[in-house]
Amino acid sequence: MKHITILGLITLFSFSNPQSKIEIDVDQFLDEWHEAAAQASFEGYFSKLDEDAIYLGTQSDERWTKQKFAEFAKPYFDRGKAWDFKAFDRTHYTSSDGKLIWFEESLKTWMGVCRGSGVIRNYGDSLKLVHYNLAVTISNDLVQDFVELVKKDSINSFLIED
């Protein structure tokens, strides 16, 4: 009986899928990035963005370079409260050479559940975020109501056909 139990445990653990080192590093990197915003650490947040990084916000015209995003966000960080996003589901993929990682994550935010996706460069000794897209999610059952709101939005209304 003892041997059967041991064999069962070995079998169970042999089929588990432990995270690789890069997956652990990416999770830690992204968690630290989100936490830097929650703690209003301007340096901690923007140091994780590569120099050519692009941040796509929730508004249709929000396409920020690192420099422009930093200029926009600085007053939020300076007042001691930026934003607080908590990831609760994340998946990532790594290129065959290990130099690029792309990911998607679900986030608990003040807007409800949002989804983030992005690309990270792996420099070997450091990771840098080069592209991030933040999207607000909405239930399909509410899309028609949402479309009616968008029609009232001067930024997006021209895109909606009646």
N, C-alpha and C positions, 0 to 999 in steps of 0.2 A: 504494500500500500504506500509506503514511504517513497519508493522509487516511482510509482505512478504519479504521486503528487509533484515530485521534483521534475519529472518528465513533462507534466502538464504546465508547470511554471516556466520551464525552458521554452516550450512551444509557444506559450502566451507572449513572452518577452521577445522571442525571435521575430514575431510578426508586428511588434510595435514599430512605430515610425518616429524615432526621436528626431528632434530638430538638428539640422547641421549647424556648424559654427556660424556660417554666414547668415542663416535664418535667425539665430539668436542675436547676432550682431545687428541685423537689420531691425528686428523688433525693438531692441534696446535703443538704437539710434532714433527710430521714429517716436518711441515713447518719450525719450528725452527731449526731442524737438517739440512735441505737443506740450510737455510739462514746462518747457522754457516759456512758452506763451502764457500758460496758466500762472506762472510765477513772475510774469512781466520781465523776463530776462532777455532784453533786446539782443545782447551779444550772444547769449546761449542759443537763441532762436535763429538769428541771421547767420551765425557762423556755420550752421549746418547746410546752408544754401551755397551751391557752387556759384562762381562769379557770373556765369551765363544762365543762371536759373530763371525759370518762368513759373509764375504762380497764377493759376486761373481761379478767380473767385466765383461766387455764386451769381453775380450779376453778369449779364451777357457782354458787357463792355469791359469787364475786369480781366485784363491780361497784363500782368505786372512783370517787369524785369526785376531782378533782385534790388537794384538801386531804387526804382520807383516804388516798389512794395515797401521797402524799408522807410522811405520818406513818408508814405501814406500811414504806415503802422506806428511810427515813432511816437506820436502823441498818445496812442493807446498804451504803449509800454511805459511812457513817462508818467502817466497818471497812476501807475501801479497795478493796472488790471487790463490785460489784453483780452484773450479768449481762452476758454477751457474746453478742449475737445478730448474725449476719452475713447480710445479705440477699444471695441469689444469683439471685433472679428477682423482678421487680416490674413491675406494670402499673398505670397510672393513667389516670383519666378526668377531664375538666374540664367544669364546667357552662358553658352558653352565655355567661353573663356573666363567667366566669372567677373567680368569687368562692368556689367550692367545688371541691375536688379530692377524689375518692375513689380508693382504691387497694387493691391486694392484693399481698402479698409472701410469698415463701417464705424461711424463715430457717434457718440452721445454728445449732443451740443445743445445750446440754448435754443436752436432752431428746430430741435427734434433730431431724428436720425439723419445724418448726412453721410455721404460716401466720398471718400478721398481716393485718388489713384495717382500714381506717380512713377518716376524713374530716378534711380539712385546710381551714381557712379561709384565703383569700388576702386580706390587708388591703392589697395593693398594694405596700407597703414592707416587709411581713413576712408570714410564714406561721405559723399556729398549729394544732396538732393538737387537734381537738375530740372525736374518738372513736377508740378503738383497741380491737381485739378480737384477743387472742392465743389461738390454738388449737393443741393438740397434734394431729399427724396420725398415722394408723394405717393400715396396709395392710388392705384389705377381707378378706384371708385371715385376719387376726388378730382380727376384730371379735367373733367368738363367744367367744374367750378373754378379750377385753376386757370383754364383757358379764358374764362370770363374776366378774371382778374388781370390776366396778361393783356387783354384788349384795352384795359384802362391805363396800362403802363406805357408811357411815351417812348421808352427805350425799345420795347419789344412789340408794340402794337402793330407796326407796319408788317411784321412777319406773319401775322395771323390772317388767314383767308376766311371770309364768311361763307 
